[in-house]
Amino acid sequence: MSCFKIPPYIILSRCELPVTDNSLSEQTVTSWIPTSNSTADMNTKYALALLLALQVSMSLCQVPTPAADLVEKYDAMKSVFYKRLLNAFGKLQAAVAPLVERAGTSEGGQAATEYVTGLQTKPEIQAIVKIATGLGQEAIPLVDKARTSLLGLYGHYVRPYVGESLSNTIDAIKVHLDKYLPAE
């Protein structure tokens, strides 16, 4: 018998026979090391993996172009949405303007006005505004390309199945939006 006690949860019939002579097993643990692959074989495998990755990325880049009527409908909805937002902002501004004027005459309002004016003159804030403006200008073409790609994917894969019901739902929502948040 061996000099250690086998725990009761180990079933010996499912294990290999224990080695009793303290010699190394015939199988080694280092069998996973690739000893027969030469540098040329590895370079070939890397080149094949690179070609497959490039092929997959190129197939993902071929996005269908959106239909002209879909783009027109999207642009019309987007412009109406922006008009609704501007109209709502105008109403909000008209409602809040008397409150802002009254707050501007109080001591707290004057202190807040001075604080905001002081922030606008700081060079750090001006630099942040310039960076944000530059990033916004750089992002416009990327957003347009992403929007076109998504419209193309929607028009090709989703619109045949849900286009009519989505259009009906949008038309039903427009009725309520015209009532509570008109564009004009």
N, CA and C atoms as an extended XYZ file, in Angstrom:
552
Properties=species:S:1:pos:R:3:atomname:S:1:resname:S:1:resid:I:1 pbc="F F F"
N         0.814       -1.165        0.000 N   MET     1
C         0.000        0.000        0.000 CA  MET     1
C         0.867        1.241        0.000 C   MET     1
N         0.327        2.346       -0.459 N   SER     2
C         1.121        3.563       -0.516 CA  SER     2
C         1.134        4.236        0.852 C   SER     2
N         2.014        5.242        0.958 N   CYS     3
C         2.201        5.889        2.253 CA  CYS     3
C         1.191        7.016        2.483 C   CYS     3
N         0.318        7.296        1.554 N   PHE     4
C        -0.705        8.324        1.765 CA  PHE     4
C        -2.081        7.677        1.678 C   PHE     4
N        -2.990        8.294        2.367 N   LYS     5
C        -4.348        7.764        2.396 CA  LYS     5
C        -5.154        8.418        1.273 C   LYS     5
N        -5.883        7.635        0.511 N   ILE     6
C        -6.694        8.120       -0.603 CA  ILE     6
C        -7.995        8.665       -0.031 C   ILE     6
N        -8.347        9.883       -0.398 N   PRO     7
C        -9.608       10.446        0.110 CA  PRO     7
C       -10.805        9.607       -0.347 C   PRO     7
N       -11.856        9.594        0.437 N   PRO     8
C       -13.004        8.728        0.114 CA  PRO     8
C       -13.773        9.169       -1.130 C   PRO     8
N       -13.635       10.416       -1.563 N   TYR     9
C       -14.384       10.872       -2.728 CA  TYR     9
C       -13.715       10.496       -4.047 C   TYR     9
N       -12.525        9.933       -4.027 N   ILE    10
C       -11.838        9.496       -5.234 CA  ILE    10
C       -12.162        8.027       -5.457 C   ILE    10
N       -12.649        7.724       -6.638 N   ILE    11
C       -12.996        6.350       -6.993 CA  ILE    11
C       -11.833        5.804       -7.809 C   ILE    11
N       -11.156        4.835       -7.259 N   LEU    12
C        -9.947        4.307       -7.898 CA  LEU    12
C       -10.231        3.602       -9.202 C   LEU    12
N       -11.410        3.072       -9.372 N   SER    13
C       -11.711        2.357      -10.611 CA  SER    13
C       -11.773        3.315      -11.799 C   SER    13
N       -11.974        4.608      -11.536 N   ARG    14
C       -12.026        5.594      -12.612 CA  ARG    14
C       -10.689        6.296      -12.801 C   ARG    14
N        -9.727        5.985      -12.018 N   CYS    15
C        -8.413        6.627      -12.099 CA  CYS    15
C        -7.405        5.649      -12.667 C   CYS    15
N        -6.274        6.207      -13.073 N   GLU    16
C        -5.188        5.337      -13.501 CA  GLU    16
C        -4.620        4.634      -12.279 C   GLU    16
N        -3.933        3.583      -12.547 N   LEU    17
C        -3.313        2.878      -11.434 CA  LEU    17
C        -2.228        3.751      -10.822 C   LEU    17
N        -2.146        3.819       -9.524 N   PRO    18
C        -1.129        4.663       -8.903 CA  PRO    18
C         0.271        4.100       -9.140 C   PRO    18
N         1.202        4.990       -9.278 N   VAL    19
C         2.594        4.599       -9.478 CA  VAL    19
C         3.204        4.390       -8.111 C   VAL    19
N         3.768        3.216       -7.909 N   THR    20
C         4.297        2.902       -6.582 CA  THR    20
C         5.812        2.913       -6.530 C   THR    20
N         6.484        2.949       -7.672 N   ASP    21
C         7.936        2.858       -7.644 CA  ASP    21
C         8.609        4.228       -7.682 C   ASP    21
N         7.840        5.315       -7.542 N   ASN    22
C         8.350        6.687       -7.547 CA  ASN    22
C         9.121        7.049       -8.811 C   ASN    22
N         8.907        6.378       -9.903 N   SER    23
C         9.549        6.728      -11.162 CA  SER    23
C         8.596        7.592      -11.973 C   SER    23
N         9.125        8.318      -12.951 N   LEU    24
C         8.308        9.181      -13.787 CA  LEU    24
C         7.418        8.366      -14.701 C   LEU    24
N         6.297        8.920      -14.991 N   SER    25
C         5.355        8.262      -15.877 CA  SER    25
C         5.909        8.280      -17.291 C   SER    25
N         5.428        7.397      -18.142 N   GLU    26
C         5.882        7.336      -19.521 CA  GLU    26
C         5.410        8.541      -20.326 C   GLU    26
N         4.254        9.087      -19.996 N   GLN    27
C         3.740       10.243      -20.712 CA  GLN    27
C         4.273       11.510      -20.043 C   GLN    27
N         4.639       12.463      -20.880 N   THR    28
C         5.139       13.722      -20.327 CA  THR    28
C         4.092       14.806      -20.492 C   THR    28
N         4.216       15.829      -19.700 N   VAL    29
C         3.271       16.936      -19.725 CA  VAL    29
C         3.595       17.894      -20.864 C   VAL    29
N         4.781       17.869      -21.382 N   THR    30
C         5.215       18.827      -22.392 CA  THR    30
C         4.832       18.420      -23.800 C   THR    30
N         3.853       17.553      -23.962 N   SER    31
C         3.483       17.111      -25.305 CA  SER    31
C         2.782       18.202      -26.099 C   SER    31
N         2.330       19.291      -25.482 N   TRP    32
C         1.644       20.370      -26.180 CA  TRP    32
C         2.604       21.324      -26.869 C   TRP    32
N         3.888       21.239      -26.593 N   ILE    33
C         4.856       22.138      -27.215 CA  ILE    33
C         5.075       21.695      -28.653 C   ILE    33
N         4.889       22.593      -29.652 N   PRO    34
C         5.080       22.207      -31.054 CA  PRO    34
C         6.564       22.123      -31.382 C   PRO    34
N         7.074       20.904      -31.439 N   THR    35
C         8.500       20.729      -31.703 CA  THR    35
C         8.781       20.478      -33.178 C   THR    35
N         7.787       20.018      -33.945 N   SER    36
C         8.041       19.685      -35.336 CA  SER    36
C         7.765       20.847      -36.285 C   SER    36
N         7.106       21.923      -35.815 N   ASN    37
C         6.782       23.051      -36.688 CA  ASN    37
C         8.003       23.936      -36.875 C   ASN    37
N         8.326       24.177      -38.092 N   SER    38
C         9.438       25.080      -38.368 CA  SER    38
C         8.912       26.505      -38.449 C   SER    38
N         9.804       27.446      -38.593 N   THR    39
C         9.417       28.848      -38.694 CA  THR    39
C         8.587       29.085      -39.945 C   THR    39
N         8.929       28.420      -41.027 N   ALA    40
C         8.175       28.579      -42.269 CA  ALA    40
C         6.738       28.079      -42.112 C   ALA    40
N         6.558       26.975      -41.378 N   ASP    41
C         5.210       26.468      -41.140 CA  ASP    41
C         4.384       27.460      -40.324 C   ASP    41
N         4.998       28.051      -39.313 N   MET    42
C         4.285       29.021      -38.490 CA  MET    42
C         3.963       30.281      -39.294 C   MET    42
N         4.889       30.728      -40.123 N   ASN    43
C         4.622       31.907      -40.952 CA  ASN    43
C         3.471       31.641      -41.917 C   ASN    43
N         3.404       30.421      -42.430 N   THR    44
C         2.310       30.055      -43.325 CA  THR    44
C         0.982       30.089      -42.587 C   THR    44
N         0.976       29.592      -41.362 N   LYS    45
C        -0.252       29.614      -40.577 CA  LYS    45
C        -0.677       31.048      -40.260 C   LYS    45
N         0.285       31.897      -39.913 N   TYR    46
C        -0.030       33.306      -39.648 CA  TYR    46
C        -0.575       33.997      -40.900 C   TYR    46
N         0.019       33.714      -42.058 N   ALA    47
C        -0.446       34.333      -43.301 CA  ALA    47
C        -1.864       33.859      -43.626 C   ALA    47
N        -2.144       32.579      -43.417 N   LEU    48
C        -3.478       32.058      -43.663 CA  LEU    48
C        -4.498       32.700      -42.716 C   LEU    48
N        -4.130       32.831      -41.447 N   ALA    49
C        -5.031       33.467      -40.487 CA  ALA    49
C        -5.285       34.926      -40.859 C   ALA    49
N        -4.260       35.625      -41.324 N   LEU    50
C        -4.413       37.011      -41.739 CA  LEU    50
C        -5.325       37.119      -42.952 C   LEU    50
N        -5.161       36.233      -43.925 N   LEU    51
C        -6.024       36.252      -45.109 CA  LEU    51
C        -7.476       35.982      -44.745 C   LEU    51
N        -7.710       35.034      -43.848 N   LEU    52
C        -9.078       34.746      -43.436 CA  LEU    52
C        -9.684       35.935      -42.693 C   LEU    52
N        -8.895       36.576      -41.840 N   ALA    53
C        -9.402       37.741      -41.107 CA  ALA    53
C        -9.720       38.883      -42.066 C   ALA    53
N        -8.878       39.090      -43.065 N   LEU    54
C        -9.137       40.146      -44.043 CA  LEU    54
C       -10.370       39.844      -44.881 C   LEU    54
N       -10.550       38.585      -45.229 N   GLN    55
C       -11.717       38.211      -46.019 CA  GLN    55
C       -13.001       38.438      -45.224 C   GLN    55
N       -12.988       38.097      -43.948 N   VAL    56
C       -14.165       38.313      -43.106 CA  VAL    56
C       -14.439       39.801      -42.973 C   VAL    56
N       -13.386       40.601      -42.749 N   SER    57
C       -13.611       42.038      -42.588 CA  SER    57
C       -14.083       42.676      -43.889 C   SER    57
N       -13.617       42.195      -45.026 N   MET    58
C       -14.073       42.749      -46.303 CA  MET    58
C       -15.520       42.356      -46.593 C   MET    58
N       -15.912       41.151      -46.185 N   SER    59
C       -17.299       40.759      -46.414 CA  SER    59
C       -18.244       41.556      -45.532 C   SER    59
N       -17.769       41.992      -44.367 N   LEU    60
C       -18.598       42.822      -43.505 CA  LEU    60
C       -18.701       44.249      -44.030 C   LEU    60
N       -17.764       44.676      -44.858 N   CYS    61
C       -17.778       46.037      -45.377 CA  CYS    61
C       -18.750       46.208      -46.541 C   CYS    61
N       -19.216       45.162      -47.121 N   GLN    62
C       -20.109       45.251      -48.273 CA  GLN    62
C       -21.552       45.357      -47.794 C   GLN    62
N       -21.916       46.566      -47.411 N   VAL    63
C       -23.252       46.824      -46.888 CA  VAL    63
C       -24.125       47.294      -48.040 C   VAL    63
N       -25.344       46.784      -48.140 N   PRO    64
C       -26.213       47.216      -49.236 CA  PRO    64
C       -26.570       48.698      -49.106 C   PRO    64
N       -26.709       49.353      -50.233 N   THR    65
C       -27.079       50.769      -50.229 CA  THR    65
C       -28.577       50.887      -49.987 C   THR    65
N       -28.994       51.918      -49.276 N   PRO    66
C       -30.428       52.056      -48.995 CA  PRO    66
C       -31.196       52.524      -50.226 C   PRO    66
N       -32.456       52.201      -50.277 N   ALA    67
C       -33.321       52.628      -51.368 CA  ALA    67
C       -33.555       54.134      -51.264 C   ALA    67
N       -33.770       54.774      -52.408 N   ALA    68
C       -33.946       56.231      -52.441 CA  ALA    68
C       -35.194       56.656      -51.680 C   ALA    68
N       -36.276       55.880      -51.787 N   ASP    69
C       -37.496       56.258      -51.063 CA  ASP    69
C       -37.313       56.140      -49.556 C   ASP    69
N       -36.494       55.188      -49.126 N   LEU    70
C       -36.216       55.036      -47.701 CA  LEU    70
C       -35.411       56.222      -47.183 C   LEU    70
N       -34.430       56.657      -47.944 N   VAL    71
C       -33.622       57.808      -47.542 CA  VAL    71
C       -34.484       59.063      -47.485 C   VAL    71
N       -35.353       59.251      -48.488 N   GLU    72
C       -36.239       60.420      -48.495 CA  GLU    72
C       -37.187       60.403      -47.296 C   GLU    72
N       -37.746       59.237      -47.003 N   LYS    73
C       -38.661       59.122      -45.878 CA  LYS    73
C       -37.927       59.394      -44.568 C   LYS    73
N       -36.716       58.871      -44.444 N   TYR    74
C       -35.922       59.106      -43.232 CA  TYR    74
C       -35.593       60.592      -43.080 C   TYR    74
N       -35.151       61.230      -44.157 N   ASP    75
C       -34.814       62.651      -44.095 CA  ASP    75
C       -36.028       63.500      -43.737 C   ASP    75
N       -37.193       63.161      -44.281 N   ALA    76
C       -38.415       63.902      -43.961 CA  ALA    76
C       -38.772       63.739      -42.487 C   ALA    76
N       -38.683       62.517      -41.983 N   MET    77
C       -38.992       62.280      -40.571 CA  MET    77
C       -37.995       62.986      -39.663 C   MET    77
N       -36.732       62.983      -40.062 N   LYS    78
C       -35.701       63.647      -39.255 CA  LYS    78
C       -35.941       65.149      -39.205 C   LYS    78
N       -36.275       65.762      -40.335 N   SER    79
C       -36.496       67.205      -40.342 CA  SER    79
C       -37.728       67.570      -39.518 C   SER    79
N       -38.791       66.776      -39.608 N   VAL    80
C       -39.986       67.036      -38.799 CA  VAL    80
C       -39.668       66.860      -37.312 C   VAL    80
N       -38.853       65.883      -36.982 N   PHE    81
C       -38.469       65.655      -35.585 CA  PHE    81
C       -37.691       66.855      -35.049 C   PHE    81
N       -36.743       67.367      -35.831 N   TYR    82
C       -35.989       68.545      -35.395 CA  TYR    82
C       -36.895       69.762      -35.256 C   TYR    82
N       -37.867       69.910      -36.152 N   LYS    83
C       -38.824       71.014      -36.030 CA  LYS    83
C       -39.639       70.886      -34.745 C   LYS    83
N       -40.034       69.669      -34.418 N   ARG    84
C       -40.780       69.445      -33.180 CA  ARG    84
C       -39.929       69.831      -31.971 C   ARG    84
N       -38.655       69.422      -31.984 N   LEU    85
C       -37.770       69.761      -30.868 CA  LEU    85
C       -37.564       71.269      -30.754 C   LEU    85
N       -37.346       71.948      -31.878 N   LEU    86
C       -37.160       73.394      -31.848 CA  LEU    86
C       -38.416       74.109      -31.366 C   LEU    86
N       -39.562       73.642      -31.800 N   ASN    87
C       -40.820       74.236      -31.358 CA  ASN    87
C       -41.003       74.034      -29.852 C   ASN    87
N       -40.708       72.828      -29.356 N   ALA    88
C       -40.827       72.557      -27.926 CA  ALA    88
C       -39.835       73.402      -27.130 C   ALA    88
N       -38.618       73.564      -27.657 N   PHE    89
C       -37.619       74.385      -26.978 CA  PHE    89
C       -38.061       75.844      -26.942 C   PHE    89
N       -38.650       76.324      -28.039 N   GLY    90
C       -39.163       77.698      -28.069 CA  GLY    90
C       -40.265       77.910      -27.047 C   GLY    90
N       -41.178       76.955      -26.928 N   LYS    91
C       -42.244       77.060      -25.933 CA  LYS    91
C       -41.688       77.021      -24.520 C   LYS    91
N       -40.719       76.153      -24.293 N   LEU    92
C       -40.089       76.060      -22.979 CA  LEU    92
C       -39.362       77.353      -22.634 C   LEU    92
N       -38.663       77.892      -23.615 N   GLN    93
C       -37.934       79.135      -23.399 CA  GLN    93
C       -38.899       80.287      -23.097 C   GLN    93
N       -40.007       80.339      -23.802 N   ALA    94
C       -40.998       81.388      -23.547 CA  ALA    94
C       -41.615       81.240      -22.157 C   ALA    94
N       -41.797       80.021      -21.707 N   ALA    95
C       -42.385       79.799      -20.394 CA  ALA    95
C       -41.399       80.097      -19.269 C   ALA    95
N       -40.122       79.859      -19.502 N   VAL    96
C       -39.114       80.021      -18.456 CA  VAL    96
C       -38.520       81.432      -18.443 C   VAL    96
N       -38.669       82.190      -19.518 N   ALA    97
C       -38.045       83.514      -19.620 CA  ALA    97
C       -38.440       84.446      -18.477 C   ALA    97
N       -39.710       84.548      -18.085 N   PRO    98
C       -40.027       85.429      -16.951 CA  PRO    98
C       -39.357       84.988      -15.645 C   PRO    98
N       -39.247       83.680      -15.450 N   LEU    99
C       -38.584       83.189      -14.240 CA  LEU    99
C       -37.105       83.525      -14.237 C   LEU    99
N       -36.476       83.433      -15.394 N   VAL   100
C       -35.051       83.741      -15.495 CA  VAL   100
C       -34.822       85.232      -15.271 C   VAL   100
N       -35.708       86.061      -15.793 N   GLU   101
C       -35.561       87.509      -15.602 CA  GLU   101
C       -35.700       87.876      -14.129 C   GLU   101
N       -36.643       87.252      -13.444 N   ARG   102
C       -36.802       87.525      -12.016 CA  ARG   102
C       -35.609       87.000      -11.230 C   ARG   102
N       -35.064       85.848      -11.635 N   ALA   103
C       -33.912       85.287      -10.931 CA  ALA   103
C       -32.661       86.124      -11.174 C   ALA   103
N       -32.594       86.801      -12.332 N   GLY   104
C       -31.428       87.628      -12.637 CA  GLY   104
C       -31.333       88.865      -11.771 C   GLY   104
N       -32.422       89.293      -11.209 N   THR   105
C       -32.396       90.483      -10.358 CA  THR   105
C       -32.050       90.161       -8.919 C   THR   105
N       -32.147       88.905       -8.511 N   SER   106
C       -31.817       88.543       -7.128 CA  SER   106
C       -30.308       88.382       -6.971 C   SER   106
N       -29.857       88.318       -5.724 N   GLU   107
C       -28.421       88.191       -5.455 CA  GLU   107
C       -27.879       86.857       -5.952 C   GLU   107
N       -28.617       85.787       -5.749 N   GLY   108
C       -28.183       84.467       -6.211 CA  GLY   108
C       -28.107       84.393       -7.721 C   GLY   108
N       -29.064       85.014       -8.386 N   GLY   109
C       -29.060       85.035       -9.847 CA  GLY   109
C       -27.897       85.820      -10.399 C   GLY   109
N       -27.576       86.944       -9.767 N   GLN   110
C       -26.427       87.740      -10.214 CA  GLN   110
C       -25.123       86.983       -9.981 C   GLN   110
N       -25.027       86.265       -8.865 N   ALA   111
C       -23.822       85.479       -8.589 CA  ALA   111
C       -23.672       84.351       -9.612 C   ALA   111
N       -24.786       83.714       -9.979 N   ALA   112
C       -24.729       82.648      -10.984 CA  ALA   112
C       -24.323       83.208      -12.341 C   ALA   112
N       -24.846       84.397      -12.694 N   THR   113
C       -24.487       85.037      -13.968 CA  THR   113
C       -23.003       85.373      -13.998 C   THR   113
N       -22.483       85.900      -12.904 N   GLU   114
C       -21.056       86.228      -12.829 CA  GLU   114
C       -20.201       84.963      -12.917 C   GLU   114
N       -20.645       83.904      -12.278 N   TYR   115
C       -19.894       82.646      -12.311 CA  TYR   115
C       -19.833       82.081      -13.728 C   TYR   115
N       -20.959       82.070      -14.424 N   VAL   116
C       -20.995       81.552      -15.798 CA  VAL   116
C       -20.144       82.435      -16.708 C   VAL   116
N       -20.208       83.738      -16.542 N   THR   117
C       -19.382       84.644      -17.344 CA  THR   117
C       -17.900       84.391      -17.074 C   THR   117
N       -17.550       84.158      -15.825 N   GLY   118
C       -16.159       83.845      -15.474 CA  GLY   118
C       -15.698       82.538      -16.089 C   GLY   118
N       -16.591       81.544      -16.127 N   LEU   119
C       -16.234       80.269      -16.756 CA  LEU   119
C       -15.987       80.440      -18.256 C   LEU   119
N       -16.773       81.277      -18.904 N   GLN   120
C       -16.639       81.454      -20.344 CA  GLN   120
C       -15.327       82.131      -20.715 C   GLN   120
N       -14.746       82.876      -19.826 N   THR   121
C       -13.492       83.576      -20.139 CA  THR   121
C       -12.261       82.744      -19.807 C   THR   121
N       -12.408       81.628      -19.113 N   LYS   122
C       -11.247       80.802      -18.766 CA  LYS   122
C       -10.704       80.117      -20.020 C   LYS   122
N        -9.366       80.106      -20.208 N   PRO   123
C        -8.795       79.459      -21.393 CA  PRO   123
C        -8.998       77.940      -21.403 C   PRO   123
N        -9.094       77.315      -20.239 N   GLU   124
C        -9.310       75.868      -20.202 CA  GLU   124
C       -10.679       75.518      -20.784 C   GLU   124
N       -11.673       76.290      -20.414 N   ILE   125
C       -13.022       76.039      -20.914 CA  ILE   125
C       -13.089       76.320      -22.412 C   ILE   125
N       -12.411       77.386      -22.850 N   GLN   126
C       -12.391       77.699      -24.284 CA  GLN   126
C       -11.703       76.590      -25.068 C   GLN   126
N       -10.638       76.000      -24.507 N   ALA   127
C        -9.950       74.893      -25.178 CA  ALA   127
C       -10.851       73.669      -25.271 C   ALA   127
N       -11.586       73.393      -24.195 N   ILE   128
C       -12.498       72.246      -24.208 CA  ILE   128
C       -13.584       72.454      -25.255 C   ILE   128
N       -14.099       73.680      -25.363 N   VAL   129
C       -15.139       73.968      -26.355 CA  VAL   129
C       -14.583       73.801      -27.767 C   VAL   129
N       -13.344       74.270      -28.002 N   LYS   130
C       -12.738       74.118      -29.333 CA  LYS   130
C       -12.533       72.648      -29.679 C   LYS   130
N       -12.070       71.865      -28.712 N   ILE   131
C       -11.853       70.432      -28.955 CA  ILE   131
C       -13.183       69.745      -29.246 C   ILE   131
N       -14.198       70.054      -28.452 N   ALA   132
C       -15.509       69.433      -28.670 CA  ALA   132
C       -16.077       69.817      -30.032 C   ALA   132
N       -15.889       71.081      -30.427 N   THR   133
C       -16.375       71.525      -31.737 CA  THR   133
C       -15.640       70.792      -32.856 C   THR   133
N       -14.318       70.654      -32.712 N   GLY   134
C       -13.530       69.942      -33.721 CA  GLY   134
C       -13.926       68.482      -33.823 C   GLY   134
N       -14.137       67.843      -32.667 N   LEU   135
C       -14.567       66.441      -32.682 CA  LEU   135
C       -15.940       66.294      -33.322 C   LEU   135
N       -16.812       67.256      -33.053 N   GLY   136
C       -18.138       67.216      -33.671 CA  GLY   136
C       -18.059       67.336      -35.177 C   GLY   136
N       -17.188       68.212      -35.666 N   GLN   137
C       -17.026       68.377      -37.118 CA  GLN   137
C       -16.422       67.117      -37.744 C   GLN   137
N       -15.500       66.488      -37.032 N   GLU   138
C       -14.881       65.264      -37.550 CA  GLU   138
C       -15.864       64.093      -37.536 C   GLU   138
N       -16.798       64.105      -36.610 N   ALA   139
C       -17.723       62.982      -36.463 CA  ALA   139
C       -18.868       63.024      -37.461 C   ALA   139
N       -19.125       64.175      -38.057 N   ILE   140
C       -20.268       64.285      -38.973 CA  ILE   140
C       -20.190       63.299      -40.134 C   ILE   140
N       -19.047       63.176      -40.850 N   PRO   141
C       -19.005       62.177      -41.939 CA  PRO   141
C       -19.143       60.741      -41.438 C   PRO   141
N       -18.591       60.451      -40.252 N   LEU   142
C       -18.721       59.102      -39.712 CA  LEU   142
C       -20.173       58.783      -39.355 C   LEU   142
N       -20.861       59.753      -38.794 N   VAL   143
C       -22.268       59.545      -38.446 CA  VAL   143
C       -23.095       59.360      -39.711 C   VAL   143
N       -22.817       60.155      -40.743 N   ASP   144
C       -23.553       59.999      -42.003 CA  ASP   144
C       -23.313       58.627      -42.632 C   ASP   144
N       -22.057       58.171      -42.580 N   LYS   145
C       -21.746       56.850      -43.145 CA  LYS   145
C       -22.425       55.745      -42.338 C   LYS   145
N       -22.404       55.872      -41.015 N   ALA   146
C       -23.067       54.866      -40.173 CA  ALA   146
C       -24.573       54.880      -40.407 C   ALA   146
N       -25.162       56.065      -40.551 N   ARG   147
C       -26.595       56.172      -40.797 CA  ARG   147
C       -26.952       55.527      -42.143 C   ARG   147
N       -26.148       55.800      -43.161 N   THR   148
C       -26.399       55.211      -44.477 CA  THR   148
C       -26.267       53.685      -44.419 C   THR   148
N       -25.263       53.206      -43.706 N   SER   149
C       -25.084       51.761      -43.578 CA  SER   149
C       -26.254       51.124      -42.848 C   SER   149
N       -26.694       51.753      -41.768 N   LEU   150
C       -27.824       51.192      -41.024 CA  LEU   150
C       -29.112       51.230      -41.836 C   LEU   150
N       -29.309       52.308      -42.588 N   LEU   151
C       -30.493       52.346      -43.457 CA  LEU   151
C       -30.420       51.261      -44.525 C   LEU   151
N       -29.218       51.023      -45.062 N   GLY   152
C       -29.052       49.961      -46.053 CA  GLY   152
C       -29.336       48.588      -45.464 C   GLY   152
N       -28.813       48.338      -44.246 N   LEU   153
C       -29.074       47.060      -43.596 CA  LEU   153
C       -30.556       46.902      -43.265 C   LEU   153
N       -31.171       47.993      -42.778 N   TYR   154
C       -32.605       47.935      -42.486 CA  TYR   154
C       -33.406       47.674      -43.758 C   TYR   154
N       -33.086       48.405      -44.826 N   GLY   155
C       -33.837       48.255      -46.064 CA  GLY   155
C       -33.687       46.882      -46.683 C   GLY   155
N       -32.531       46.275      -46.510 N   HIS   156
C       -32.274       44.980      -47.146 CA  HIS   156
C       -32.780       43.802      -46.311 C   HIS   156
N       -32.570       43.869      -44.982 N   TYR   157
C       -32.853       42.705      -44.158 CA  TYR   157
C       -34.135       42.813      -43.328 C   TYR   157
N       -34.498       44.015      -42.872 N   VAL   158
C       -35.598       44.142      -41.925 CA  VAL   158
C       -36.864       44.672      -42.571 C   VAL   158
N       -36.737       45.624      -43.472 N   ARG   159
C       -37.907       46.301      -44.045 CA  ARG   159
C       -38.886       45.350      -44.739 C   ARG   159
N       -38.420       44.320      -45.445 N   PRO   160
C       -39.398       43.417      -46.074 CA  PRO   160
C       -40.315       42.728      -45.064 C   PRO   160
N       -39.863       42.586      -43.823 N   TYR   161
C       -40.642       41.844      -42.842 CA  TYR   161
C       -41.468       42.749      -41.925 C   TYR   161
N       -40.908       43.894      -41.536 N   VAL   162
C       -41.603       44.744      -40.561 CA  VAL   162
C       -41.855       46.151      -41.080 C   VAL   162
N       -41.528       46.432      -42.323 N   GLY   163
C       -41.632       47.779      -42.852 CA  GLY   163
C       -43.019       48.356      -42.812 C   GLY   163
N       -43.999       47.580      -43.226 N   GLU   164
C       -45.381       48.077      -43.282 CA  GLU   164
C       -45.936       48.327      -41.887 C   GLU   164
N       -45.723       47.383      -40.987 N   SER   165
C       -46.245       47.567      -39.623 CA  SER   165
C       -45.520       48.705      -38.904 C   SER   165
N       -44.224       48.873      -39.141 N   LEU   166
C       -43.491       49.981      -38.540 CA  LEU   166
C       -43.985       51.318      -39.078 C   LEU   166
N       -44.254       51.382      -40.367 N   SER   167
C       -44.782       52.606      -40.972 CA  SER   167
C       -46.156       52.946      -40.397 C   SER   167
N       -47.005       51.945      -40.225 N   ASN   168
C       -48.326       52.177      -39.624 CA  ASN   168
C       -48.201       52.653      -38.181 C   ASN   168
N       -47.265       52.080      -37.438 N   THR   169
C       -47.055       52.490      -36.049 CA  THR   169
C       -46.556       53.929      -35.976 C   THR   169
N       -45.636       54.295      -36.845 N   ILE   170
C       -45.117       55.665      -36.870 CA  ILE   170
C       -46.230       56.640      -37.231 C   ILE   170
N       -47.071       56.275      -38.181 N   ASP   171
C       -48.193       57.144      -38.547 CA  ASP   171
C       -49.164       57.326      -37.380 C   ASP   171
N       -49.393       56.271      -36.610 N   ALA   172
C       -50.269       56.380      -35.443 CA  ALA   172
C       -49.648       57.263      -34.364 C   ALA   172
N       -48.347       57.181      -34.200 N   ILE   173
C       -47.664       58.018      -33.208 CA  ILE   173
C       -47.659       59.475      -33.654 C   ILE   173
N       -47.565       59.713      -34.958 N   LYS   174
C       -47.567       61.083      -35.479 CA  LYS   174
C       -48.843       61.827      -35.115 C   LYS   174
N       -49.956       61.117      -35.074 N   VAL   175
C       -51.231       61.747      -34.725 CA  VAL   175
C       -51.131       62.347      -33.320 C   VAL   175
N       -50.576       61.582      -32.383 N   HIS   176
C       -50.441       62.068      -31.007 CA  HIS   176
C       -49.381       63.159      -30.905 C   HIS   176
N       -48.307       63.020      -31.654 N   LEU   177
C       -47.264       64.051      -31.631 CA  LEU   177
C       -47.778       65.365      -32.200 C   LEU   177
N       -48.583       65.296      -33.248 N   ASP   178
C       -49.154       66.521      -33.809 CA  ASP   178
C       -50.069       67.221      -32.809 C   ASP   178
N       -50.686       66.443      -31.957 N   LYS   179
C       -51.591       67.000      -30.958 CA  LYS   179
C       -50.829       67.656      -29.809 C   LYS   179
N       -49.807       66.968      -29.278 N   TYR   180
C       -49.121       67.424      -28.080 CA  TYR   180
C       -47.779       68.107      -28.354 C   TYR   180
N       -47.130       67.790      -29.439 N   LEU   181
C       -45.822       68.367      -29.765 CA  LEU   181
C       -45.778       68.680      -31.254 C   LEU   181
N       -46.504       69.709      -31.683 N   PRO   182
C       -46.590       69.989      -33.115 CA  PRO   182
C       -45.258       70.499      -33.675 C   PRO   182
N       -45.083       70.277      -34.956 N   ALA   183
C       -43.852       70.717      -35.615 CA  ALA   183
C       -43.893       72.208      -35.930 C   ALA   183
N       -45.078       72.805      -36.022 N   GLU   184
C       -45.186       74.225      -36.359 CA  GLU   184
C       -45.997       74.951      -35.322 C   GLU   184
